[in-house]
Amino acid sequence: MAETLLALHGLRKSFGGLLVTDDVTLDVRQGEIHALIGPNGAGKTTLIHQVSGTLAPDAGRIRFLGEDITTLSMPARARRGLARSFQITSVVPSFSALENAALAVQARRGSSLRFFRAASREAALNAEAMDALAEVGLDARAATPAAALSHGERRQLEIAIALAMQPRALLLDEPLAGTGPEEAERLIRLLSGLRARYAVLLVEHDMQAVFALADRISVLAQGRVIATGTPDQIRADAAVREAYLGEDEAA
Amino acid sequence: MRNPRLWLPLLVFVALAAAPFLGLGQGHSLTLLARGMIFGLAAVSLMLLVGGAGLVSLGHAAMMGMGAYAVVVLDHAGLTEAWMVFPAGILAAALFALLTGAIAIRTSGVHFIMITLAFGQMAFFTTSSLAVYGGDDGYTLFSRTEVFGARWLENRLVFHFVCLGALVACWALVQTLLESRFGRVLRASRENETRARALGFNPTPYRLLAYVIAGAMGGLAGVLLANATEFVAPAYLAWQRSGDLLFMVILGGLAGPHGALVGALAFVLVEEWLSHAMEHWRLVFGPLLILCVFFLRGGIVGLLRRG
């Protein structure tokens, strides 16, 4: 079995009286896409926030590359190789596509406490940034400000930024959100190609995409993982059908 | 020239360098231009915070005040040598920026404005209570800063070019910093802090460093201002002065450090002209500033680029 890179153990989080993450245990292995699905309000985004470090869990541990990262900040987790993309595109709007990716390269290559050389003319940063853009098919738009890119292109840029970090694991929060069918198809092909090099935790609403991409799927309902398995196992799972289709139809 | 945005600031610098030889040689005009350049320097340093790091400080006059009062303290002790006065003023302001910034940087938005205002007012009331340095009434310097015993700075023309040199150096520094790796992290964190954090950058140390660098430059402006007027008073640190500086930055435009420079020169010159033209000039100056905010969205620099 492939090496486990990211492991959640007994995560618990509540807001007031509402238990949003209820004893979640799951792991993501090198070379797999592990999809996290569930009906609206199941707690998927809250869980991603805890893994990326923007929310602290009330209980439980998160291990990454064999190290307990539960109490580390988001920047510290990112520096250890945990990259995340956002459900709502998060790029630096006035930076060009290239500079957005170059900033990610800069984060891991040498000190950013350099004061006198123009960063935009650092060939080493730009070359690696360009590679990341080329990988998502955005190299022709390198000089365009992120704010002027189309929605689909910004989704691609978001992934290019994550790749430019050269992470070990990717947390992708609804990478297909708001994309048209053609863009979605291109992104699915792109994501599928990433599997070999990373451990990917994918949150996605598009079920067709999830079943096409995922090696394993975990289903979240009311904060609990009600099933984990291969796409075929999940399709056949009675509890999953119930969670998604409602008790009436299941009966 | 590779960067067309450098034309405007260079034009301003050439004009300032030529000014003494273009019939502006009379004492008062040169004093006024020196004042404009000193505030230009302070505004450029504030621009690093506002336009670069997104830190809207309403306490920047305190940085100038630290520099000015360093001159006072040394003058009172009989020390007027430039090699002591200038470093002391710069370091005093940098230290003040480090101590207050370490707390202020932890907040953002309106809270940052309020906390920098509070620290500025603390400095204001502290200087007001220093009876030995004149308290509220201020302190008249024994002499301008000397350079190895020589009183070069007493010469208006020399002082003009000292101010211009300091201004150009600080403008170039801010311009360079904003384009460096350091500046790129500052700018990214200003526009999208979540993205910067997700990449592995903790913005706090970068912002604090920017705050200290801007403070140090503000201190330099304070040393020059003390020398220009040969008089230092707590009013130099008052929050109205911080507001003026902030206004100069916005008036000029946030497109680059030269915006702050143009804004400061315009502010100082219009203020001077209006105050001579009429008695109740503030009644005109205030609304004029408001109109600028409404109609000059990109500041004066934005207007020039469109025109």
Contacts between the chains, C-beta under 8 A, distances in Angstrom:
chain1	res1	chain2	res2	distance
A	52	B	198	7.1
A	54	B	194	7.9
A	73	B	197	7.7
A	73	B	202	6.9
A	74	B	197	4.8
A	74	B	198	6.2
A	75	B	197	5.1
A	75	B	199	7.8
A	75	B	200	5.0
A	75	B	201	5.9
A	75	B	202	4.5
A	76	B	200	7.7
A	78	B	197	7.3
A	78	B	198	5.8
A	78	B	199	5.9
A	78	B	200	3.7
A	79	B	200	4.1
A	83	B	198	7.5
A	84	B	198	5.6
A	86	B	194	7.5
A	86	B	198	7.6
A	90	B	192	6.1
A	90	B	194	5.7
A	90	B	195	4.8
A	90	B	198	7.1
A	91	B	192	7.0
A	91	B	195	6.4
A	92	B	187	7.6
A	92	B	188	4.8
A	92	B	191	4.9
A	92	B	192	5.1
A	92	B	195	6.0
A	93	B	191	6.2
A	93	B	192	7.3
A	94	B	187	7.7
A	94	B	191	6.1
A	95	B	187	7.8
A	95	B	188	6.9
A	95	B	191	7.7
A	99	B	184	7.5
A	103	B	184	6.2
A	103	B	185	7.6
A	103	B	188	5.5
A	103	B	196	7.9
A	103	B	199	6.3
A	104	B	199	5.3
A	106	B	181	5.8
A	106	B	184	6.9
A	106	B	185	7.7
A	107	B	199	4.4
A	107	B	200	4.5
A	107	B	201	6.1
A	108	B	200	7.0
A	111	B	181	7.7
A	112	B	181	4.7
A	112	B	182	6.2
A	112	B	184	7.7
A	112	B	185	5.1
A	112	B	201	7.0
A	112	B	206	7.4
A	113	B	181	7.6
A	113	B	182	6.0
A	113	B	209	7.7
A	114	B	180	5.7
A	114	B	181	4.4
A	114	B	182	6.2
A	115	B	176	7.1
A	115	B	177	5.7
A	115	B	180	4.9
A	115	B	181	7.8
A	115	B	182	5.1
A	115	B	183	8.0
A	116	B	176	5.7
A	116	B	180	6.1
A	117	B	180	6.1
A	117	B	181	7.5
A	118	B	176	7.8
A	118	B	179	4.5
A	118	B	180	6.8
A	119	B	179	6.5
A	119	B	180	5.8
A	119	B	181	4.5
A	119	B	183	7.4
A	119	B	184	4.6
A	120	B	179	6.7
A	120	B	184	7.9
A	122	B	181	7.7
A	161	B	195	7.9
A	161	B	199	7.4
A	165	B	199	6.5
A	165	B	200	7.4
